[in-house]
Structures are given as C-alpha cells and as structure tokens.
Amino acid sequence: MERALYGPGGFFLRPEGPAGHFRTSVHASPLFAGAVARLLVRVAAELGTDEPALVDMGAGRGELLTGVLGALPAGLRVRLYGVERAARPPGLDPRIGWTDRVPEGERGLLFANEWLDNVPVDVAEADEDGTVRYVEVDRTGTERLGGPVEGPDAEWLARWWPLTEPGTRAEIGRPRDEAWAAAVGALAAGTAVAVDYGHLRAARPPFGTLSAFREGRETAPVPDGGRDLTAHVALDACAATGPGPYELRTQREALHDLGVTGGRPPLALASTDPAAYVRALAGAGEAAELTARGGLGDFLWLEQRIAP
C-alpha cells in the first residue's frame, strides 16, 4: 500500500492528483472551504490571536487552502501550510507554504480531510482455526494468508478490533493512530480536526473496508500504483492517542454548527431578486450534498483540542 500510493509512480504522486480520480467535500462545494474558514476564525478567537496557522494535512493540490484564502475575513493574518508528499503545484498562491512535514509549534487549526484513510495499513484475517494472520497481496491483487499477527499489531487488534470468527477481517489502524498523534502533537495550541470515512468499536465492519477508486469509479484494491487504495478509519482509536480532549460527530452535525444547513431560500426572493434566488438555491443544493445522510454527511469529524 505504501509503494502503490507514495512510491515512484505512486497514485498520489501522479500529475493529475487525487482530484482526477475522486471527489471530496472540498471539490463538491466552496461552502466546505467557507466552513473551514469560519472554524479557523473561531479557533483564532479562542486562542486570542489574529495570526493563526492553518495546516492542511494531505493537501492534494492545494484546493482547500485556496478556497479558505478566498473566504477569510479581512484582518486575519493566517500562516497557511499544505502538508503533502507530492511536489508543490504550479500557480499556487505564494501565501501558501508547501512541505512534506508537519510544521512544529504552530498555534491554530490543523485540518485533515480524507488524509487518515490513505495512511497505509496492514490487513489481518482470522483463518479457519481462528489464528489471526496478515493478508499478503501481490501487484496483481492476488491474496494469501501470511504469518500470524503478533506484538503491537496484535495488541491493537485485541483492544480496538478483535477478530473472533474465521474469515473476519480488519485493517490494523496502529499506523494511523501514530500518524494522528504525531500531527496533533506538533501543534503548540489550537484544534485538530480529522474528517473521514470512519467506524467505532461497537460497530466495526466484519470483513473490513479496503477498497480502491480510479477515474471516479470503485474498483478492486490492486496495489499497482494506478488507483487509490483506501480503508475507513477507526477514529475512536485515533482519538485515544491524541494529547487532548476530543469530540466525535458527523459531518452533518459539524457543518450545521458552522452554518452550512442546506435550507431553501424563501420563494418570495424569486420575485424580488431572481438572480439572488438562483444563487441561493444552488448553494442550498451544495449544502444538502455536503450534509446528506447516506453520503458526505455521514463522514465522521474527530475534533481534538490542544491547550496552550
């Protein structure tokens, strides 16, 4: 998974970027970047500063940071960082910094939209005798069961995703816990948010969630470098490794709190200002997509606060 996503010729280093293959909330509507901008303003007020940082984990080609720049109120001097393994995209606003490492010691908002689901993980499966083994795969997608899962990986499964029945599977989320803890730990103060497909311990999927996407369509999870490889995130496990108190809620709830509701404009506006009505109606449709049950609205938001 590491080689297929981030190695030479890997999926996330391809020229077209992830937006050429799948659509996130960032691409669905500028309302999402506007909500992140409002969250940044809120975090800055909590910290008592007008010079907060915004750190975008897994920044793609800078789409979210570009959108936030256009939505920020005057007077807020923001330090912007795109954290991404791919090279800096051409034409990106010079106010946006670009790095492959999380900046240390910043105060502000760290935002990770669909980052953790692409942190590589191993897959485990219980064999017919109940022994939990690693699942091995070659570049064609052919699988076999390998050696037994032991050590820290086995401890993680026992705590967060026990496999008790033959044939059941899990993605071992320990690398994601460590990645999240390191990212959040780099903040001196503020709020860290992870937005992702997720599940909690009380309702883990019995056969895992490993999947792949290419050119907008779901496809077999073959590690050939030509497709996204992704798996839902055990966000409660990530939360437990972070350094501060946290809240887990759906994207629908989080965006409603940030003013993205999807309410239709009053019909009277169509008579008094038809152009404004059309714009408001389009915005309501975009908000509805971002907050829809059974769709983007079901994403989980993990919000972790780091005290000064």
Beta strands, then each sheet from edge to edge (+ up, - down):
strand 1: 53-57
strand 2: 79-83
strand 3: 96-99
strand 4: 106-113
strand 5: 122-126
strand 6: 132-137
strand 7: 143-148
strand 8: 169-172
strand 9: 187-196
strand 10: 198-199
strand 11: 211-214
strand 12: 217-219
strand 13: 228-230
strand 14: 233-234
strand 15: 246-250
strand 16: 300-306
sheet 1: 3+ 2+ 1+ 4+ 9+ 16- 15+
sheet 2: 7+ 6- 5+ 8-
sheet 3: 10+ 14+
sheet 4: 12+ 11- 13+
end
